[in-house]
Amino acid sequence: MKKKDLPKGYREQKACSNCKHCYIWAQQDENVDYYCEKEGDRPLSGICWSNEDWAKNLKDRDISEDTDEFNIEYEKLMDDWEKWSKGHLVVANGICDEYEKEDEREFY
């Protein structure tokens, strides 16, 4: 649905899903999760379409696939995300005192 197709009375509410501190983790055929990254310490998420693909990151660092180093570094990236994400998961319609409007997020 495009913005022009919305009902005349449509209003966007303040919520985590449109906060500038919210990272939206979405991948095809998977759930959408919302994370608060107010602290600014979010590791790479591993999402391919967001240029945070772990394998691409390692290749960009000249770490060859099919090597022990690649596997070790890949696991570190996975562990970093796993540890960070547990304490930062929020719900789309939640809100807190740190809310700030995200002006540049694309409208789907």
C-alpha positions as CSV (number, residue, x, y, z in Angstrom):
1,M,0.0,0.0,0.0
2,K,1.3,3.4,-0.9
3,K,0.9,6.5,1.3
4,K,-1.5,8.1,-1.2
5,D,-3.8,5.0,-0.9
6,L,-4.3,5.3,2.9
7,P,-7.6,6.4,4.3
8,K,-8.0,10.1,4.9
9,G,-8.0,9.8,8.7
10,Y,-4.8,7.8,8.8
11,R,-2.4,8.9,11.6
12,E,1.0,7.5,12.5
13,Q,1.4,6.8,16.2
14,K,4.6,7.1,18.2
15,A,6.0,3.7,18.7
16,C,9.2,1.7,18.5
17,S,8.6,0.8,14.9
18,N,9.0,4.5,13.8
19,C,11.6,5.6,16.3
20,K,15.0,6.6,15.0
21,H,16.7,4.3,17.5
22,C,14.8,1.2,16.2
23,Y,16.6,-1.3,14.0
24,I,14.1,-3.4,12.0
25,W,15.4,-6.9,11.4
26,A,13.5,-8.4,8.5
27,Q,14.4,-11.1,6.0
28,Q,12.3,-12.8,3.3
29,D,10.1,-15.6,4.7
30,E,11.0,-14.8,8.3
31,N,9.5,-12.8,11.2
32,V,10.2,-9.1,11.5
33,D,11.9,-8.2,14.8
34,Y,12.5,-4.7,16.3
35,Y,15.5,-3.8,18.3
36,C,16.4,-0.7,20.2
37,E,19.9,0.5,19.3
38,K,19.9,3.7,21.3
39,E,23.3,2.9,22.7
40,G,24.8,2.8,19.3
41,D,26.7,-0.5,19.9
42,R,24.8,-2.8,17.5
43,P,26.9,-5.4,15.8
44,L,26.2,-6.5,12.2
45,S,22.9,-8.3,12.0
46,G,23.7,-10.8,9.2
47,I,20.8,-9.5,7.0
48,C,21.9,-9.8,3.4
49,W,19.7,-7.0,1.9
50,S,20.9,-4.5,4.4
51,N,24.6,-4.9,3.5
52,E,25.2,-6.5,6.9
53,D,25.7,-10.0,5.5
54,W,28.4,-11.8,7.6
55,A,29.9,-13.8,4.7
56,K,30.2,-10.6,2.6
57,N,31.8,-8.8,5.5
58,L,34.4,-11.4,5.9
59,K,35.1,-11.6,2.1
60,D,35.5,-7.8,2.2
61,R,38.1,-8.3,4.9
62,D,39.9,-10.7,2.6
63,I,39.1,-13.7,4.7
64,S,38.6,-16.7,2.3
65,E,35.7,-19.1,2.5
66,D,36.5,-22.7,3.3
67,T,39.1,-21.7,5.8
68,D,39.2,-22.1,9.6
69,E,39.7,-18.3,10.0
70,F,36.4,-17.7,8.0
71,N,34.5,-20.2,10.2
72,I,35.9,-18.7,13.4
73,E,35.2,-15.1,12.4
74,Y,31.7,-16.0,11.1
75,E,30.9,-17.7,14.5
76,K,32.1,-14.5,16.3
77,L,29.8,-12.4,14.2
78,M,26.9,-14.7,15.0
79,D,27.7,-14.8,18.7
80,D,28.0,-11.0,18.8
81,W,24.5,-10.6,17.3
82,E,23.0,-13.3,19.5
83,K,24.4,-11.7,22.7
84,W,23.4,-8.2,21.7
85,S,20.0,-8.9,20.3
86,K,18.7,-10.7,23.5
87,G,18.8,-7.5,25.5
88,H,17.5,-5.1,22.9
89,L,14.4,-6.8,21.5
90,V,11.3,-4.5,21.6
91,V,7.8,-4.7,20.2
92,A,6.7,-2.7,17.2
93,N,4.0,-0.8,19.0
94,G,5.9,-0.3,22.2
95,I,7.3,3.1,23.3
96,C,9.6,4.5,25.9
97,D,10.8,7.9,27.1
98,E,13.7,7.8,24.6
99,Y,11.4,7.9,21.5
100,E,12.6,10.2,18.7
101,K,10.8,10.4,15.4
102,E,12.6,8.7,12.4
103,D,12.1,11.1,9.5
104,E,14.0,9.2,6.9
105,R,12.5,5.7,7.2
106,E,10.9,4.6,3.9
107,F,7.2,4.2,3.9
108,Y,6.2,0.7,2.5
